[in-house]
Amino acid sequence: MKIEKGTWVRIHDIVLSPQERSPNLPEDTKKVPLEMWVKGFLLEEAMIGERVAVKTITGRNVEGTLLEANPYYDHDFGKFVPEILEIGLQLKEILWAGEGHD
């Protein structure tokens, strides 16, 4: 499926291979490439997996492999914890001493 020009996308690229990385890095860090993931507006129609260019929100043009269209955050902060809700209510009471601030 073709992704249209102007679509908000996420790309990936290898910035430095392990051989190009600084020798001053910790050993485990030196063994892996330096990678980047960038979001931006697709500059030309393309398919997932193709090398593309995007324009970021800040106006930079960046190239990389097209990963996905219309990316979104899919992380969360875990399951509901009643104690945290109670802490928030207590904090509100302490800060505003029941003055009716909502």
Biotite code that builds the C-alpha atoms (Angstrom):
import biotite.structure as struc

atoms = struc.array([
    struc.Atom([0.000, 0.000, 0.000], chain_id="A", res_id=1, res_name="MET", atom_name="CA", element="C"),
    struc.Atom([1.377, 3.388, -1.013], chain_id="A", res_id=2, res_name="LYS", atom_name="CA", element="C"),
    struc.Atom([1.674, 6.071, 1.638], chain_id="A", res_id=3, res_name="ILE", atom_name="CA", element="C"),
    struc.Atom([0.738, 9.481, 0.254], chain_id="A", res_id=4, res_name="GLU", atom_name="CA", element="C"),
    struc.Atom([3.035, 12.483, 0.156], chain_id="A", res_id=5, res_name="LYS", atom_name="CA", element="C"),
    struc.Atom([2.439, 14.724, 3.175], chain_id="A", res_id=6, res_name="GLY", atom_name="CA", element="C"),
    struc.Atom([1.412, 11.873, 5.497], chain_id="A", res_id=7, res_name="THR", atom_name="CA", element="C"),
    struc.Atom([2.780, 11.962, 9.064], chain_id="A", res_id=8, res_name="TRP", atom_name="CA", element="C"),
    struc.Atom([5.212, 9.013, 9.266], chain_id="A", res_id=9, res_name="VAL", atom_name="CA", element="C"),
    struc.Atom([8.011, 7.483, 11.337], chain_id="A", res_id=10, res_name="ARG", atom_name="CA", element="C"),
    struc.Atom([11.383, 6.578, 9.819], chain_id="A", res_id=11, res_name="ILE", atom_name="CA", element="C"),
    struc.Atom([14.496, 4.789, 11.072], chain_id="A", res_id=12, res_name="HIS", atom_name="CA", element="C"),
    struc.Atom([18.144, 5.058, 10.146], chain_id="A", res_id=13, res_name="ASP", atom_name="CA", element="C"),
    struc.Atom([21.576, 3.970, 11.369], chain_id="A", res_id=14, res_name="ILE", atom_name="CA", element="C"),
    struc.Atom([23.553, 7.104, 12.212], chain_id="A", res_id=15, res_name="VAL", atom_name="CA", element="C"),
    struc.Atom([26.837, 5.363, 13.066], chain_id="A", res_id=16, res_name="LEU", atom_name="CA", element="C"),
    struc.Atom([27.890, 1.736, 12.674], chain_id="A", res_id=17, res_name="SER", atom_name="CA", element="C"),
    struc.Atom([29.664, 0.112, 15.646], chain_id="A", res_id=18, res_name="PRO", atom_name="CA", element="C"),
    struc.Atom([33.006, 0.648, 13.879], chain_id="A", res_id=19, res_name="GLN", atom_name="CA", element="C"),
    struc.Atom([32.331, 4.389, 13.513], chain_id="A", res_id=20, res_name="GLU", atom_name="CA", element="C"),
    struc.Atom([31.449, 4.963, 17.174], chain_id="A", res_id=21, res_name="ARG", atom_name="CA", element="C"),
    struc.Atom([33.794, 6.645, 19.635], chain_id="A", res_id=22, res_name="SER", atom_name="CA", element="C"),
    struc.Atom([36.334, 4.417, 21.361], chain_id="A", res_id=23, res_name="PRO", atom_name="CA", element="C"),
    struc.Atom([35.551, 6.227, 24.635], chain_id="A", res_id=24, res_name="ASN", atom_name="CA", element="C"),
    struc.Atom([32.130, 4.578, 24.962], chain_id="A", res_id=25, res_name="LEU", atom_name="CA", element="C"),
    struc.Atom([31.347, 1.730, 27.364], chain_id="A", res_id=26, res_name="PRO", atom_name="CA", element="C"),
    struc.Atom([32.052, -1.682, 25.791], chain_id="A", res_id=27, res_name="GLU", atom_name="CA", element="C"),
    struc.Atom([28.389, -2.726, 25.501], chain_id="A", res_id=28, res_name="ASP", atom_name="CA", element="C"),
    struc.Atom([27.502, 0.591, 23.827], chain_id="A", res_id=29, res_name="THR", atom_name="CA", element="C"),
    struc.Atom([30.370, 0.367, 21.313], chain_id="A", res_id=30, res_name="LYS", atom_name="CA", element="C"),
    struc.Atom([29.068, -2.992, 20.056], chain_id="A", res_id=31, res_name="LYS", atom_name="CA", element="C"),
    struc.Atom([25.773, -1.622, 18.692], chain_id="A", res_id=32, res_name="VAL", atom_name="CA", element="C"),
    struc.Atom([25.006, 0.993, 16.043], chain_id="A", res_id=33, res_name="PRO", atom_name="CA", element="C"),
    struc.Atom([23.738, 4.449, 16.912], chain_id="A", res_id=34, res_name="LEU", atom_name="CA", element="C"),
    struc.Atom([20.159, 4.501, 15.619], chain_id="A", res_id=35, res_name="GLU", atom_name="CA", element="C"),
    struc.Atom([17.566, 7.217, 15.116], chain_id="A", res_id=36, res_name="MET", atom_name="CA", element="C"),
    struc.Atom([13.824, 7.226, 14.810], chain_id="A", res_id=37, res_name="TRP", atom_name="CA", element="C"),
    struc.Atom([12.241, 10.402, 13.463], chain_id="A", res_id=38, res_name="VAL", atom_name="CA", element="C"),
    struc.Atom([8.690, 11.504, 12.736], chain_id="A", res_id=39, res_name="LYS", atom_name="CA", element="C"),
    struc.Atom([7.836, 13.891, 9.957], chain_id="A", res_id=40, res_name="GLY", atom_name="CA", element="C"),
    struc.Atom([5.812, 14.592, 6.841], chain_id="A", res_id=41, res_name="PHE", atom_name="CA", element="C"),
    struc.Atom([6.583, 12.301, 3.907], chain_id="A", res_id=42, res_name="LEU", atom_name="CA", element="C"),
    struc.Atom([8.062, 14.299, 1.001], chain_id="A", res_id=43, res_name="LEU", atom_name="CA", element="C"),
    struc.Atom([7.217, 11.771, -1.746], chain_id="A", res_id=44, res_name="GLU", atom_name="CA", element="C"),
    struc.Atom([4.755, 8.892, -2.070], chain_id="A", res_id=45, res_name="GLU", atom_name="CA", element="C"),
    struc.Atom([6.362, 5.637, -0.861], chain_id="A", res_id=46, res_name="ALA", atom_name="CA", element="C"),
    struc.Atom([5.833, 2.138, 0.496], chain_id="A", res_id=47, res_name="MET", atom_name="CA", element="C"),
    struc.Atom([6.732, 0.819, 3.950], chain_id="A", res_id=48, res_name="ILE", atom_name="CA", element="C"),
    struc.Atom([10.353, -0.359, 3.902], chain_id="A", res_id=49, res_name="GLY", atom_name="CA", element="C"),
    struc.Atom([11.509, 2.097, 1.248], chain_id="A", res_id=50, res_name="GLU", atom_name="CA", element="C"),
    struc.Atom([14.159, 4.745, 1.836], chain_id="A", res_id=51, res_name="ARG", atom_name="CA", element="C"),
    struc.Atom([12.400, 8.110, 2.069], chain_id="A", res_id=52, res_name="VAL", atom_name="CA", element="C"),
    struc.Atom([12.822, 11.737, 3.083], chain_id="A", res_id=53, res_name="ALA", atom_name="CA", element="C"),
    struc.Atom([10.620, 13.531, 5.599], chain_id="A", res_id=54, res_name="VAL", atom_name="CA", element="C"),
    struc.Atom([10.277, 17.090, 6.803], chain_id="A", res_id=55, res_name="LYS", atom_name="CA", element="C"),
    struc.Atom([10.119, 17.274, 10.603], chain_id="A", res_id=56, res_name="THR", atom_name="CA", element="C"),
    struc.Atom([8.014, 19.662, 12.663], chain_id="A", res_id=57, res_name="ILE", atom_name="CA", element="C"),
    struc.Atom([11.144, 21.778, 13.155], chain_id="A", res_id=58, res_name="THR", atom_name="CA", element="C"),
    struc.Atom([11.708, 21.998, 9.393], chain_id="A", res_id=59, res_name="GLY", atom_name="CA", element="C"),
    struc.Atom([14.644, 19.569, 9.058], chain_id="A", res_id=60, res_name="ARG", atom_name="CA", element="C"),
    struc.Atom([14.769, 17.221, 6.067], chain_id="A", res_id=61, res_name="ASN", atom_name="CA", element="C"),
    struc.Atom([15.794, 13.737, 7.229], chain_id="A", res_id=62, res_name="VAL", atom_name="CA", element="C"),
    struc.Atom([16.205, 10.456, 5.341], chain_id="A", res_id=63, res_name="GLU", atom_name="CA", element="C"),
    struc.Atom([15.585, 6.928, 6.560], chain_id="A", res_id=64, res_name="GLY", atom_name="CA", element="C"),
    struc.Atom([13.593, 3.741, 6.073], chain_id="A", res_id=65, res_name="THR", atom_name="CA", element="C"),
    struc.Atom([9.826, 4.233, 6.221], chain_id="A", res_id=66, res_name="LEU", atom_name="CA", element="C"),
    struc.Atom([8.419, 2.297, 9.188], chain_id="A", res_id=67, res_name="LEU", atom_name="CA", element="C"),
    struc.Atom([4.809, 3.395, 9.613], chain_id="A", res_id=68, res_name="GLU", atom_name="CA", element="C"),
    struc.Atom([2.186, 5.951, 8.668], chain_id="A", res_id=69, res_name="ALA", atom_name="CA", element="C"),
    struc.Atom([0.343, 7.999, 11.278], chain_id="A", res_id=70, res_name="ASN", atom_name="CA", element="C"),
    struc.Atom([2.436, 6.751, 14.233], chain_id="A", res_id=71, res_name="PRO", atom_name="CA", element="C"),
    struc.Atom([1.019, 7.086, 17.717], chain_id="A", res_id=72, res_name="TYR", atom_name="CA", element="C"),
    struc.Atom([2.116, 6.452, 21.270], chain_id="A", res_id=73, res_name="TYR", atom_name="CA", element="C"),
    struc.Atom([0.967, 3.055, 22.461], chain_id="A", res_id=74, res_name="ASP", atom_name="CA", element="C"),
    struc.Atom([2.592, 3.032, 25.900], chain_id="A", res_id=75, res_name="HIS", atom_name="CA", element="C"),
    struc.Atom([0.751, 3.631, 29.113], chain_id="A", res_id=76, res_name="ASP", atom_name="CA", element="C"),
    struc.Atom([1.552, 4.173, 32.759], chain_id="A", res_id=77, res_name="PHE", atom_name="CA", element="C"),
    struc.Atom([0.331, 0.794, 33.927], chain_id="A", res_id=78, res_name="GLY", atom_name="CA", element="C"),
    struc.Atom([-2.869, -0.373, 35.527], chain_id="A", res_id=79, res_name="LYS", atom_name="CA", element="C"),
    struc.Atom([-4.993, 1.779, 37.820], chain_id="A", res_id=80, res_name="PHE", atom_name="CA", element="C"),
    struc.Atom([-3.493, 2.104, 41.314], chain_id="A", res_id=81, res_name="VAL", atom_name="CA", element="C"),
    struc.Atom([-6.055, 3.272, 43.902], chain_id="A", res_id=82, res_name="PRO", atom_name="CA", element="C"),
    struc.Atom([-3.324, 4.515, 46.249], chain_id="A", res_id=83, res_name="GLU", atom_name="CA", element="C"),
    struc.Atom([-2.116, 6.997, 43.648], chain_id="A", res_id=84, res_name="ILE", atom_name="CA", element="C"),
    struc.Atom([-5.626, 8.391, 43.261], chain_id="A", res_id=85, res_name="LEU", atom_name="CA", element="C"),
    struc.Atom([-5.850, 8.784, 47.046], chain_id="A", res_id=86, res_name="GLU", atom_name="CA", element="C"),
    struc.Atom([-2.480, 10.569, 47.130], chain_id="A", res_id=87, res_name="ILE", atom_name="CA", element="C"),
    struc.Atom([-3.751, 13.027, 44.506], chain_id="A", res_id=88, res_name="GLY", atom_name="CA", element="C"),
    struc.Atom([-6.872, 13.780, 46.521], chain_id="A", res_id=89, res_name="LEU", atom_name="CA", element="C"),
    struc.Atom([-4.846, 14.225, 49.718], chain_id="A", res_id=90, res_name="GLN", atom_name="CA", element="C"),
    struc.Atom([-2.382, 16.513, 47.954], chain_id="A", res_id=91, res_name="LEU", atom_name="CA", element="C"),
    struc.Atom([-5.204, 18.683, 46.629], chain_id="A", res_id=92, res_name="LYS", atom_name="CA", element="C"),
    struc.Atom([-6.606, 18.999, 50.139], chain_id="A", res_id=93, res_name="GLU", atom_name="CA", element="C"),
    struc.Atom([-3.188, 19.909, 51.583], chain_id="A", res_id=94, res_name="ILE", atom_name="CA", element="C"),
    struc.Atom([-2.367, 22.485, 48.892], chain_id="A", res_id=95, res_name="LEU", atom_name="CA", element="C"),
    struc.Atom([-5.705, 24.235, 48.796], chain_id="A", res_id=96, res_name="TRP", atom_name="CA", element="C"),
    struc.Atom([-7.045, 23.375, 52.271], chain_id="A", res_id=97, res_name="ALA", atom_name="CA", element="C"),
    struc.Atom([-10.522, 22.649, 50.977], chain_id="A", res_id=98, res_name="GLY", atom_name="CA", element="C"),
    struc.Atom([-10.991, 26.096, 49.423], chain_id="A", res_id=99, res_name="GLU", atom_name="CA", element="C"),
    struc.Atom([-13.135, 24.686, 46.643], chain_id="A", res_id=100, res_name="GLY", atom_name="CA", element="C"),
    struc.Atom([-10.456, 24.738, 43.941], chain_id="A", res_id=101, res_name="HIS", atom_name="CA", element="C"),
    struc.Atom([-11.432, 22.240, 41.262], chain_id="A", res_id=102, res_name="ASP", atom_name="CA", element="C"),
])
